[in-house]
Amino acid sequence: MRARPGSTPALLAGLIFLHFVIVALFAFSVIPQVHHPADRLFMFHNGGDNVAYFELARGFVEGELPVSKYPIGFPITLVPLYLLIQPADQMELLEPAAALWSLIFFPLAQVALYHLAKRMTRSRVAALWAVLLRTILPLALWLMIRLVSSAEAAETSAVHLIWAQMLSDGPSEFFTILAVLAWFIWKEQPRQSKAALGWEFAVGALCGFLILLRYTGALTGTILMAAFLVQRRWRALLVTGLTIGLVVSPQLVYNAVHFDSPFTTGYQTLDEQPPNGLFSLIYLQEAVTRSIERVGVVPFCAVIAAALAVLAAGISAVWRRQRDAALILGLWIASGAGLYFVYYYSWVGGLFRFLMPVYPALAVVGGALVASSWAALQQRVLK
């Protein structure tokens, strides 16, 4: 893929069109699916969380929030659409919300990911490869799972990656990209300038909203604040931290009202707790054991070793271009994967969906590796 400056908008438009094609493959059931009615284009697998999100959105409109284990961030994003449609039940809101995120916000995320990857890798080519890798990921994941498991397992994992649900997964990935992009735009501003201050507020607001979408969004805020700390940017650290606290405060009030403590969540009080708590190494150990029993220890270890080698090579490619970016990418991937690998619900059908905020980082690493490998190959050929 060559990326002359003038060709970049056309290539990005082509990648957005490719996303629409992939969505159409799912929407028109060219890819066989179990949970997709033939007469409903955007009625994909949701899993049930959509009902609770709808009830919270209705509570915002009617002025009385119900007790729910879910954070309030995603329902807030549904309120404008709710006011526009005035749905009688969640089924009337589900398809418009799915279409909005898949057809509008996903393309916006592709553009944002391009600009983030370009800043991280300092390469248009690597940035375009990153967008391409993230765009085709739903197809690649569907094919990978379909080869080793059922059509239903492939569908319920892959279809979420096109953001065509009334769930917080797509928004979490979207705002993660925006938060990290805001940090890198901040880095370009003159020290202590008003522009830098504005971007410090932006980083805090985006990280705070990520926590409202999913409590695990705190990982992104922690990483970016650690990056401020490493650079000894004390004002940025203070402004971002205070802004995060301000944005998250409505959730803390909600928790205090419904669960008697700002720091107690519905997941702790309303859910039946898994056998070893929500997070435990036991879940990862059991998943590894099952995988080894299915494919054998040698193939399993070979796949893990190959994946780690590719990841290390990609991060090294970014490191050679910009160390800050490599460090943030490494923490981004390690923290997200580490958290969800020990999360109970990851191993009852949700791992690939929960990992969605990590996919942009993997795409950037992959784009950097492809671009650097291609450049090295060209040099050898020219010699």
One Martini backbone bead per residue (centre of mass of N, CA, C, O) as a GRO file, in nm:
protein
  383
    1MET     BB    1   0.090   0.040   0.028
    2ARG     BB    2   0.054   0.356  -0.095
    3ALA     BB    3   0.113   0.712   0.048
    4ARG     BB    4   0.036   0.967  -0.085
    5PRO     BB    5  -0.084   1.256   0.023
    6GLY     BB    6  -0.320   1.274  -0.201
    7SER     BB    7  -0.426   0.960  -0.148
    8THR     BB    8  -0.538   0.930   0.141
    9PRO     BB    9  -0.844   1.001   0.120
   10ALA     BB   10  -0.907   0.772  -0.082
   11LEU     BB   11  -0.815   0.536   0.097
   12LEU     BB   12  -1.006   0.595   0.330
   13ALA     BB   13  -1.264   0.570   0.164
   14GLY     BB   14  -1.211   0.274   0.089
   15LEU     BB   15  -1.219   0.167   0.387
   16ILE     BB   16  -1.506   0.256   0.441
   17PHE     BB   17  -1.633   0.090   0.217
   18LEU     BB   18  -1.536  -0.182   0.326
   19HIS     BB   19  -1.707  -0.170   0.579
   20PHE     BB   20  -1.980  -0.167   0.434
   21VAL     BB   21  -1.942  -0.443   0.307
   22ILE     BB   22  -1.920  -0.602   0.571
   23VAL     BB   23  -2.192  -0.523   0.681
   24ALA     BB   24  -2.353  -0.645   0.441
   25LEU     BB   25  -2.272  -0.941   0.490
   26PHE     BB   26  -2.439  -0.944   0.751
   27ALA     BB   27  -2.717  -0.803   0.681
   28PHE     BB   28  -2.755  -1.020   0.417
   29SER     BB   29  -2.643  -1.310   0.500
   30VAL     BB   30  -2.377  -1.404   0.363
   31ILE     BB   31  -2.316  -1.450   0.648
   32PRO     BB   32  -2.389  -1.688   0.845
   33GLN     BB   33  -2.673  -1.682   1.084
   34VAL     BB   34  -2.863  -1.716   1.387
   35HIS     BB   35  -2.927  -1.398   1.511
   36HIS     BB   36  -3.055  -1.312   1.210
   37PRO     BB   37  -3.305  -1.174   1.075
   38ALA     BB   38  -3.401  -1.146   0.745
   39ASP     BB   39  -3.598  -0.870   0.803
   40ARG     BB   40  -3.335  -0.750   0.980
   41LEU     BB   41  -3.057  -0.577   0.931
   42PHE     BB   42  -2.997  -0.465   1.261
   43MET     BB   43  -3.048  -0.768   1.400
   44PHE     BB   44  -2.832  -0.860   1.618
   45HIS     BB   45  -2.634  -0.968   1.843
   46ASN     BB   46  -2.656  -0.886   2.207
   47GLY     BB   47  -2.758  -1.057   2.500
   48GLY     BB   48  -2.947  -0.821   2.692
   49ASP     BB   49  -2.818  -0.542   2.776
   50ASN     BB   50  -3.007  -0.358   2.605
   51VAL     BB   51  -3.244  -0.343   2.803
   52ALA     BB   52  -3.102  -0.187   3.033
   53TYR     BB   53  -3.017   0.056   2.865
   54PHE     BB   54  -3.302   0.146   2.793
   55GLU     BB   55  -3.403   0.197   3.082
   56LEU     BB   56  -3.199   0.420   3.144
   57ALA     BB   57  -3.276   0.611   2.916
   58ARG     BB   58  -3.569   0.645   3.008
   59GLY     BB   59  -3.493   0.758   3.288
   60PHE     BB   60  -3.370   1.022   3.183
   61VAL     BB   61  -3.631   1.127   3.045
   62GLU     BB   62  -3.828   1.080   3.310
   63GLY     BB   63  -3.647   1.124   3.592
   64GLU     BB   64  -3.602   0.794   3.666
   65LEU     BB   65  -3.373   0.583   3.783
   66PRO     BB   66  -3.292   0.274   3.774
   67VAL     BB   67  -3.183  -0.016   3.889
   68SER     BB   68  -2.837  -0.090   3.798
   69LYS     BB   69  -2.535  -0.248   3.696
   70TYR     BB   70  -2.496  -0.030   3.492
   71PRO     BB   71  -2.363   0.217   3.355
   72ILE     BB   72  -2.452   0.554   3.229
   73GLY     BB   73  -2.312   0.624   2.956
   74PHE     BB   74  -2.464   0.482   2.722
   75PRO     BB   75  -2.751   0.587   2.783
   76ILE     BB   76  -2.678   0.881   2.720
   77THR     BB   77  -2.633   0.828   2.407
   78LEU     BB   78  -2.950   0.746   2.367
   79VAL     BB   79  -3.126   0.998   2.421
   80PRO     BB   80  -3.147   1.145   2.146
   81LEU     BB   81  -3.277   0.900   2.001
   82TYR     BB   82  -3.517   0.873   2.188
   83LEU     BB   83  -3.638   1.158   2.135
   84LEU     BB   84  -3.675   1.111   1.826
   85ILE     BB   85  -3.846   0.827   1.836
   86GLN     BB   86  -4.019   0.730   2.074
   87PRO     BB   87  -4.011   0.452   2.213
   88ALA     BB   88  -4.186   0.179   2.351
   89ASP     BB   89  -3.930  -0.004   2.303
   90GLN     BB   90  -3.622  -0.149   2.249
   91MET     BB   91  -3.676  -0.249   1.953
   92GLU     BB   92  -3.709   0.052   1.833
   93LEU     BB   93  -3.393   0.128   1.907
   94LEU     BB   94  -3.187  -0.083   1.816
   95GLU     BB   95  -3.143  -0.038   1.509
   96PRO     BB   96  -3.069   0.264   1.505
   97ALA     BB   97  -2.824   0.232   1.694
   98ALA     BB   98  -2.667   0.029   1.523
   99ALA     BB   99  -2.649   0.202   1.265
  100LEU     BB  100  -2.508   0.447   1.385
  101TRP     BB  101  -2.245   0.303   1.481
  102SER     BB  102  -2.173   0.152   1.210
  103LEU     BB  103  -2.219   0.401   0.984
  104ILE     BB  104  -2.083   0.648   1.153
  105PHE     BB  105  -1.874   0.586   1.391
  106PHE     BB  106  -1.682   0.393   1.255
  107PRO     BB  107  -1.570   0.583   1.036
  108LEU     BB  108  -1.466   0.789   1.242
  109ALA     BB  109  -1.267   0.586   1.369
  110GLN     BB  110  -1.094   0.545   1.121
  111VAL     BB  111  -0.990   0.834   1.109
  112ALA     BB  112  -0.878   0.848   1.398
  113LEU     BB  113  -0.684   0.609   1.369
  114TYR     BB  114  -0.509   0.731   1.154
  115HIS     BB  115  -0.411   0.978   1.322
  116LEU     BB  116  -0.292   0.812   1.550
  117ALA     BB  117  -0.096   0.628   1.389
  118LYS     BB  118   0.066   0.859   1.261
  119ARG     BB  119   0.172   0.971   1.531
  120MET     BB  120   0.303   0.704   1.638
  121THR     BB  121   0.470   0.624   1.352
  122ARG     BB  122   0.526   0.843   1.132
  123SER     BB  123   0.314   0.699   0.914
  124ARG     BB  124   0.098   0.658   0.657
  125VAL     BB  125   0.123   0.361   0.593
  126ALA     BB  126   0.081   0.248   0.878
  127ALA     BB  127  -0.197   0.382   0.921
  128LEU     BB  128  -0.345   0.237   0.690
  129TRP     BB  129  -0.290  -0.047   0.790
  130ALA     BB  130  -0.439  -0.017   1.056
  131VAL     BB  131  -0.719   0.030   0.935
  132LEU     BB  132  -0.735  -0.228   0.773
  133LEU     BB  133  -0.706  -0.431   1.005
  134ARG     BB  134  -0.960  -0.334   1.161
  135THR     BB  135  -1.169  -0.369   0.931
  136ILE     BB  136  -1.110  -0.697   0.882
  137LEU     BB  137  -1.148  -0.838   1.161
  138PRO     BB  138  -1.432  -0.965   1.149
  139LEU     BB  139  -1.360  -1.169   0.926
  140ALA     BB  140  -1.116  -1.303   1.059
  141LEU     BB  141  -1.265  -1.398   1.314
  142TRP     BB  142  -1.484  -1.563   1.184
  143LEU     BB  143  -1.297  -1.764   1.039
  144MET     BB  144  -1.136  -1.867   1.280
  145ILE     BB  145  -1.380  -1.977   1.445
  146ARG     BB  146  -1.513  -2.151   1.221
  147LEU     BB  147  -1.272  -2.361   1.199
  148VAL     BB  148  -1.315  -2.451   1.532
  149SER     BB  149  -1.629  -2.389   1.520
  150SER     BB  150  -1.923  -2.250   1.521
  151ALA     BB  151  -2.136  -2.031   1.375
  152GLU     BB  152  -2.235  -1.901   1.636
  153ALA     BB  153  -1.960  -1.830   1.758
  154ALA     BB  154  -1.866  -1.654   1.523
  155GLU     BB  155  -2.094  -1.448   1.525
  156THR     BB  156  -2.095  -1.351   1.836
  157SER     BB  157  -1.805  -1.230   1.797
  158ALA     BB  158  -1.781  -1.069   1.515
  159VAL     BB  159  -2.036  -0.873   1.499
  160HIS     BB  160  -1.933  -0.665   1.719
  161LEU     BB  161  -1.695  -0.535   1.532
  162ILE     BB  162  -1.924  -0.343   1.373
  163TRP     BB  163  -2.123  -0.199   1.592
  164ALA     BB  164  -2.430  -0.358   1.565
  165GLN     BB  165  -2.534  -0.238   1.857
  166MET     BB  166  -2.686  -0.190   2.192
  167LEU     BB  167  -2.380  -0.123   2.303
  168SER     BB  168  -2.058  -0.045   2.467
  169ASP     BB  169  -1.827  -0.145   2.281
  170GLY     BB  170  -1.792   0.062   2.056
  171PRO     BB  171  -1.772   0.319   2.234
  172SER     BB  172  -1.518   0.226   2.387
  173GLU     BB  173  -1.335   0.226   2.139
  174PHE     BB  174  -1.383   0.512   2.040
  175PHE     BB  175  -1.292   0.667   2.310
  176THR     BB  176  -1.011   0.550   2.318
  177ILE     BB  177  -0.904   0.675   2.063
  178LEU     BB  178  -0.963   0.972   2.143
  179ALA     BB  179  -0.791   0.985   2.402
  180VAL     BB  180  -0.515   0.918   2.272
  181LEU     BB  181  -0.524   1.136   2.057
  182ALA     BB  182  -0.538   1.376   2.255
  183TRP     BB  183  -0.259   1.326   2.377
  184PHE     BB  184  -0.095   1.369   2.108
  185ILE     BB  185  -0.194   1.655   2.059
  186TRP     BB  186  -0.091   1.772   2.320
  187LYS     BB  187   0.216   1.713   2.260
  188GLU     BB  188   0.220   1.940   2.019
  189GLN     BB  189   0.204   2.153   2.221
  190PRO     BB  190   0.286   2.408   2.389
  191ARG     BB  191   0.401   2.467   2.677
  192GLN     BB  192   0.152   2.604   2.878
  193SER     BB  193  -0.072   2.636   2.691
  194LYS     BB  194  -0.397   2.674   2.602
  195ALA     BB  195  -0.408   2.431   2.417
  196ALA     BB  196  -0.301   2.228   2.621
  197LEU     BB  197  -0.524   2.270   2.828
  198GLY     BB  198  -0.756   2.178   2.649
  199TRP     BB  199  -0.641   1.884   2.610
  200GLU     BB  200  -0.649   1.808   2.906
  201PHE     BB  201  -0.952   1.820   2.930
  202ALA     BB  202  -1.009   1.615   2.706
  203VAL     BB  203  -0.874   1.372   2.831
  204GLY     BB  204  -1.046   1.372   3.089
  205ALA     BB  205  -1.328   1.351   2.958
  206LEU     BB  206  -1.279   1.087   2.799
  207CYS     BB  207  -1.191   0.911   3.040
  208GLY     BB  208  -1.444   0.953   3.208
  209PHE     BB  209  -1.644   0.836   2.997
  210LEU     BB  210  -1.522   0.554   2.990
  211ILE     BB  211  -1.616   0.488   3.280
  212LEU     BB  212  -1.920   0.520   3.214
  213LEU     BB  213  -1.923   0.284   3.015
  214ARG     BB  214  -1.668   0.150   3.173
  215TYR     BB  215  -1.481   0.082   3.438
  216THR     BB  216  -1.230  -0.019   3.262
  217GLY     BB  217  -1.161   0.270   3.146
  218ALA     BB  218  -0.942   0.339   3.367
  219LEU     BB  219  -0.696   0.239   3.214
  220THR     BB  220  -0.658   0.476   3.020
  221GLY     BB  221  -0.623   0.697   3.231
  222THR     BB  222  -0.377   0.573   3.372
  223ILE     BB  223  -0.184   0.573   3.130
  224LEU     BB  224  -0.198   0.882   3.060
  225MET     BB  225  -0.112   0.981   3.341
  226ALA     BB  226   0.159   0.834   3.339
  227ALA     BB  227   0.267   0.994   3.095
  228PHE     BB  228   0.266   1.263   3.241
  229LEU     BB  229   0.454   1.177   3.472
  230VAL     BB  230   0.706   1.104   3.306
  231GLN     BB  231   0.705   1.419   3.192
  232ARG     BB  232   0.640   1.621   3.426
  233ARG     BB  233   0.318   1.712   3.398
  234TRP     BB  234   0.145   1.853   3.642
  235ARG     BB  235  -0.091   2.003   3.522
  236ALA     BB  236  -0.200   1.772   3.350
  237LEU     BB  237  -0.250   1.581   3.585
  238LEU     BB  238  -0.450   1.761   3.739
  239VAL     BB  239  -0.660   1.827   3.521
  240THR     BB  240  -0.729   1.539   3.440
  241GLY     BB  241  -0.812   1.429   3.719
  242LEU     BB  242  -1.040   1.637   3.775
  243THR     BB  243  -1.206   1.575   3.523
  244ILE     BB  244  -1.263   1.285   3.576
  245GLY     BB  245  -1.409   1.328   3.846
  246LEU     BB  246  -1.638   1.505   3.731
  247VAL     BB  247  -1.753   1.301   3.518
  248VAL     BB  248  -1.794   1.058   3.736
  249SER     BB  249  -1.986   1.171   3.964
  250PRO     BB  250  -2.269   1.064   3.878
  251GLN     BB  251  -2.199   0.767   3.935
  252LEU     BB  252  -2.140   0.804   4.238
  253VAL     BB  253  -2.422   0.898   4.310
  254TYR     BB  254  -2.575   0.654   4.208
  255ASN     BB  255  -2.432   0.449   4.395
  256ALA     BB  256  -2.509   0.583   4.664
  257VAL     BB  257  -2.819   0.561   4.629
  258HIS     BB  258  -2.834   0.235   4.546
  259PHE     BB  259  -2.546   0.116   4.718
  260ASP     BB  260  -2.428   0.313   4.967
  261SER     BB  261  -2.179   0.367   4.758
  262PRO     BB  262  -1.968   0.509   4.531
  263PHE     BB  263  -1.779   0.220   4.518
  264THR     BB  264  -2.040   0.066   4.448
  265THR     BB  265  -2.168  -0.182   4.240
  266GLY     BB  266  -2.390  -0.372   4.061
  267TYR     BB  267  -2.199  -0.614   4.023
  268GLN     BB  268  -2.182  -0.665   4.340
  269THR     BB  269  -2.512  -0.658   4.422
  270LEU     BB  270  -2.688  -0.794   4.167
  271ASP     BB  271  -2.495  -1.017   4.125
  272GLU     BB  272  -2.391  -1.327   4.085
  273GLN     BB  273  -2.114  -1.457   4.195
  274PRO     BB  274  -1.856  -1.600   4.106
  275PRO     BB  275  -1.665  -1.853   4.241
  276ASN     BB  276  -1.383  -1.641   4.218
  277GLY     BB  277  -1.491  -1.403   4.117
  278LEU     BB  278  -1.443  -1.177   3.865
  279PHE     BB  279  -1.127  -1.216   3.938
  280SER     BB  280  -0.905  -1.480   3.805
  281LEU     BB  281  -0.656  -1.711   3.728
  282ILE     BB  282  -0.837  -1.960   3.701
  283TYR     BB  283  -0.975  -1.887   3.430
  284LEU     BB  284  -0.719  -1.901   3.262
  285GLN     BB  285  -0.634  -2.186   3.332
  286GLU     BB  286  -0.889  -2.324   3.219
  287ALA     BB  287  -0.861  -2.217   2.927
  288VAL     BB  288  -0.585  -2.344   2.868
  289THR     BB  289  -0.665  -2.636   2.919
  290ARG     BB  290  -0.884  -2.655   2.700
  291SER     BB  291  -0.700  -2.582   2.460
  292ILE     BB  292  -0.499  -2.815   2.490
  293GLU     BB  293  -0.710  -3.043   2.465
  294ARG     BB  294  -0.793  -2.962   2.170
  295VAL     BB  295  -0.483  -2.907   2.020
  296GLY     BB  296  -0.244  -2.909   2.199
  297VAL     BB  297   0.057  -2.809   2.329
  298VAL     BB  298   0.228  -2.736   2.079
  299PRO     BB  299   0.032  -2.558   1.915
  300PHE     BB  300  -0.030  -2.363   2.143
  301CYS     BB  301   0.261  -2.260   2.196
  302ALA     BB  302   0.314  -2.168   1.904
  303VAL     BB  303   0.097  -1.950   1.888
  304ILE     BB  304   0.188  -1.781   2.129
  305ALA     BB  305   0.478  -1.729   2.033
  306ALA     BB  306   0.402  -1.593   1.766
  307ALA     BB  307   0.233  -1.361   1.883
  308LEU     BB  308   0.460  -1.240   2.062
  309ALA     BB  309   0.662  -1.189   1.833
  310VAL     BB  310   0.486  -0.996   1.667
  311LEU     BB  311   0.437  -0.792   1.891
  312ALA     BB  312   0.734  -0.722   1.946
  313ALA     BB  313   0.800  -0.628   1.658
  314GLY     BB  314   0.591  -0.399   1.646
  315ILE     BB  315   0.689  -0.235   1.892
  316SER     BB  316   0.974  -0.195   1.782
  317ALA     BB  317   0.885  -0.030   1.535
  318VAL     BB  318   0.775   0.203   1.709
  319TRP     BB  319   1.025   0.266   1.885
  320ARG     BB  320   1.198   0.374   1.640
  321ARG     BB  321   0.996   0.628   1.614
  322GLN     BB  322   0.840   0.617   1.921
  323ARG     BB  323   0.851   0.572   2.256
  324ASP     BB  324   0.586   0.668   2.373
  325ALA     BB  325   0.409   0.492   2.193
  326ALA     BB  326   0.520   0.214   2.275
  327LEU     BB  327   0.447   0.235   2.575
  328ILE     BB  328   0.144   0.279   2.543
  329LEU     BB  329   0.086   0.025   2.379
  330GLY     BB  330   0.189  -0.182   2.581
  331LEU     BB  331  -0.005  -0.100   2.813
  332TRP     BB  332  -0.268  -0.126   2.659
  333ILE     BB  333  -0.245  -0.429   2.597
  334ALA     BB  334  -0.166  -0.552   2.874
  335SER     BB  335  -0.404  -0.443   3.046
  336GLY     BB  336  -0.643  -0.549   2.881
  337ALA     BB  337  -0.564  -0.845   2.864
  338GLY     BB  338  -0.513  -0.898   3.164
  339LEU     BB  339  -0.798  -0.838   3.263
  340TYR     BB  340  -0.971  -1.034   3.061
  341PHE     BB  341  -0.818  -1.307   3.128
  342VAL     BB  342  -0.944  -1.280   3.449
  343TYR     BB  343  -1.238  -1.276   3.349
  344TYR     BB  344  -1.512  -1.455   3.374
  345TYR     BB  345  -1.692  -1.354   3.116
  346SER     BB  346  -1.483  -1.417   2.893
  347TRP     BB  347  -1.539  -1.754   2.929
  348VAL     BB  348  -1.872  -1.707   2.835
  349GLY     BB  349  -1.847  -1.539   2.533
  350GLY     BB  350  -1.665  -1.232   2.566
  351LEU     BB  351  -1.366  -1.175   2.487
  352PHE     BB  352  -1.373  -1.031   2.200
  353ARG     BB  353  -1.556  -0.801   2.303
  354PHE     BB  354  -1.388  -0.689   2.548
  355LEU     BB  355  -1.121  -0.634   2.358
  356MET     BB  356  -1.190  -0.386   2.172
  357PRO     BB  357  -1.008  -0.152   2.304
  358VAL     BB  358  -0.737  -0.305   2.191
  359TYR     BB  359  -0.743  -0.312   1.873
  360PRO     BB  360  -0.609  -0.042   1.795
  361ALA     BB  361  -0.330  -0.117   1.905
  362LEU     BB  362  -0.289  -0.368   1.728
  363ALA     BB  363  -0.314  -0.215   1.460
  364VAL     BB  364  -0.070  -0.031   1.495
  365VAL     BB  365   0.138  -0.254   1.527
  366GLY     BB  366   0.075  -0.392   1.258
  367GLY     BB  367   0.127  -0.148   1.073
  368ALA     BB  368   0.425  -0.109   1.152
  369LEU     BB  369   0.523  -0.390   1.067
  370VAL     BB  370   0.443  -0.386   0.771
  371ALA     BB  371   0.590  -0.126   0.686
  372SER     BB  372   0.878  -0.210   0.777
  373SER     BB  373   0.895  -0.473   0.612
  374TRP     BB  374   0.850  -0.345   0.334
  375ALA     BB  375   1.092  -0.155   0.343
  376ALA     BB  376   1.308  -0.376   0.378
  377LEU     BB  377   1.243  -0.530   0.119
  378GLN     BB  378   1.299  -0.297  -0.080
  379GLN     BB  379   1.598  -0.263  -0.008
  380ARG     BB  380   1.688  -0.546  -0.094
  381VAL     BB  381   1.598  -0.530  -0.388
  382LEU     BB  382   1.769  -0.276  -0.465
  383LYS     BB  383   2.046  -0.429  -0.400
   0.00000   0.00000   0.00000
